[in-house]
Amino acid sequence: MDRRQEIASNLAAVRSRIAAACASAGRDPSSVTLIAVTKTYPVSDVRHLLSLGVTDFGENRDQEAAPKAAEVPEGTWHFIGQLQRNKARSVVTYASMVHSVDSPELAKALGERRQGTPLEVLIQVSLDDDPQRGGVPPGELTKVADAVLAMDSLRLRGLMAVAPLNDDPGVAFARLERYSRMFQLDHPDATVLSAGMSEDLVEAIACGATHVRIGSALLGKRPALR
């Protein structure tokens, strides 16, 4: 089996899992956007996915994302990793959405450097208070949201989270769903909920995820970071 066939088979399996999860949750599969997480994988894999109908790609390191986005500009690029402010100038040139805004300072840095169409942003909320994994405590969401809304070049779209390492993802994502519903009371347009990866996409979809970030289930065991 060549690489494209391998990816096509994996993609069919992932789409089947998404469809089944949506059926169980009483949702339309079209309400879930599949983001192919291509970090550490070659740009040739991105091209295979694009040829198979995947248009959304996620990266978490600017030094890898920027050249890939330049090679495949027809893709929609999502920045999903923790982001340092000094990388904002580069990220805003190719990202359509940043999922990991976690401070007013980062919002300001992105907003000051974005040109053209507004950059869509999600606020990353912490579900486990682990600073190594990023995200703001739920009680600080309003402060970060106000910073995003103060920038005309940013558009607040919703929330993102990563399931805790030592917690039931269903329980964790149920908390996230509550946070999202409360957040939308003040920000009714912030309807995006980015949650769920290869191992826990079913639980995320059950709890209202609109975007799932899938890497290894599509592309196989991740190569070691260089």
N, C-alpha and C positions, 0 to 999 in steps of 0.2 A: 504494500500500500504506500503510495507516495504521500508527501506531506499535505498536499491540498485535500486528498481523499481522507486522510486522518483527521484533519481539521473539520471537514464537512461532516464526518461521522460524529465527532464530538459536539459540533454545533447542533446537529439534529437531536442528539440526546439532551442537551441543555434546553433547547426549545421545548422538547417534550416535557421536561421537568417543570419548566415555567408554566406551560399550558395546564398541566395537572394541578400545580399549586394554585393557579388562578381558578380552576374549576372547583377545587375544594373550598376556596374562599369566596366563591360567587362573584368572581371578577372576570372582566374581559382581558384576554392575554395582551391585547393591544394597549392596555393601560400600563404595561411594564416595559420599560426601555432596557435593553440588554447593552451594557457597556463591556466591551472586550478589554480586559486589562492586559496590556501587551508589554509591561515592564520586563526587561531582561530578554525578551524574545526579539528575533530579527525583524526588520522591516518587511522582509518577504512574507512573514506570517500575517502582517497587517494587510498586505496586498491580497493574500489568499482570502482573508476574512471579508475584505471589501468586495471581492468578486463573488462571495457567497451571500451577499446582501447585508452584512453587518456594516453600519456606518459610524457607530460611536465607539471611541477608543479611549482608554484611561491609562494615564502614566503618573508616577509619583516622584520622579526625579527630573528636574529641568534639563540637566545635561544630557539625558537620554531622550526626553520628550521633544525638545526643540528640533533636533535634526530629523526625527521621525515625522513630525508634523510638517516640516519643510519638504520632505520627500513625498508625503501623502497628504497634500493640502485639501483634497476632496473629502477627507474624513472629518468628523466632528470630534474635536479633542477635548477631553475632560482632564483637569489636573486634580488628582484624588489624594495626594500625599501631603504630609506636613510641609508647609511652605515658609521659607525664611523671607523676610521683607526684601533682602537684597536680590532675590530672584524675581521679584514682582515685575521688573522692567521687561524681562524676557518672557515670562509666562503670559502676560497680557497680549503679546503679539500673536499667539497661536491658540490659546485656550478659548473655547466657547463658554465653558463653565468651570469654575473653581469650586470644588466640593468641601474644601478644608479651611475656610476662613474661621479663625479662632481668636481674634482680638480686634479691637478698634484700630490699632496701629496697622495691622495687615490690611484691613479694609481701606484705610486711608492710602496706604502705599499702592494698592492695586488701582484704586480710583484715580489717583493723581497721574498714573502712567497709561491708563487705557485711552486709546484713541478710537474714534469711529463708533460702531454699534456698542451699546452697553454690554458689559461683561456680566453674565449671569453668575450669581454666587449662592452657595449654600453655607450655612453656619454649621460647623461640626460641633455636635454636642457630646460631651463625655458621658458614657454610661457606667463608668467604673472609677472615676477620679484618678486615673493613672496618667500622670503628665507625659510619660514616654509615648503614649498612644495618641496624644493630641485631643483637642476638643475643649469646650468651655463647660463649666457646670451649668445645669439648667437654669439656675438663678441668675446667670449673667447673660442669658440670651438677649434680653432686651437691650442691654448696653451695646452689644456687638451689632444688633439689628439697627439701632439708631445710627451707628457709625456708617453702616452700609447705605442706609437711606439718605444720609447727608451727602452722598456722592452721586451726582447726576450720571456718571459714567458706569455705575453699577446697578444691577437689578437683583433685588432679593427674591430668590425663588423657593427657598425652603431650608430643610435641615438634612444633615448627614450624620451617620454614626457607624462605629465599628463595634461588633459584639464583643463583650469582655471575654478574656481568655478562659476564665474559670467560672463561667456562669452559663446557665441554660439560655441559649439564644432566643428561644421563644419568650421567656420571661423578660429578657433584656429588651427585645424589640417591642414587646407590649408596653413597656415604659416609654420607649421612644415614640410609639404611636400616640400615647397620651400627651407627651410633650408637643408633638406636632399639632394635635387638635387644639391645644391651648394656645400655641403660637399663632395659629391661623385665626383665632378670635381677634387678634390685633393686626394680623397681616394676612388678610383673606386671599391674596394672590400667591402666598408662599406655599404652594401645594405640592412641591417636589419633596419626596422622601427617599433619600439615597441610602440603602441598607441592603445587606445580604451579599455574600460571596459564594464561592463554589460549594462550601460545606453547609451553609445555612440560608440559602436562597428561599427555601420553602417556608421557613419560619418568618423570614422578612416579608415575603409576599402576603402571608396570612395576616401580617400586622400593617399592611398598607403601603409597602415599599413601591415606589413608582420607577425606581432605577436600581438595578442590581449590577454589581461589579464582579465580573467573572473572568478569572485567569486560568488556573490550572485545569479546570474541567473542560475548557476549550482547547488549550494549547499544551497540556501535559505537564509533567513535573518541571518546575521552574529551574532554569540554569542558575548556577551560583553567581552571585553578584561579582562584577569585575572590580 
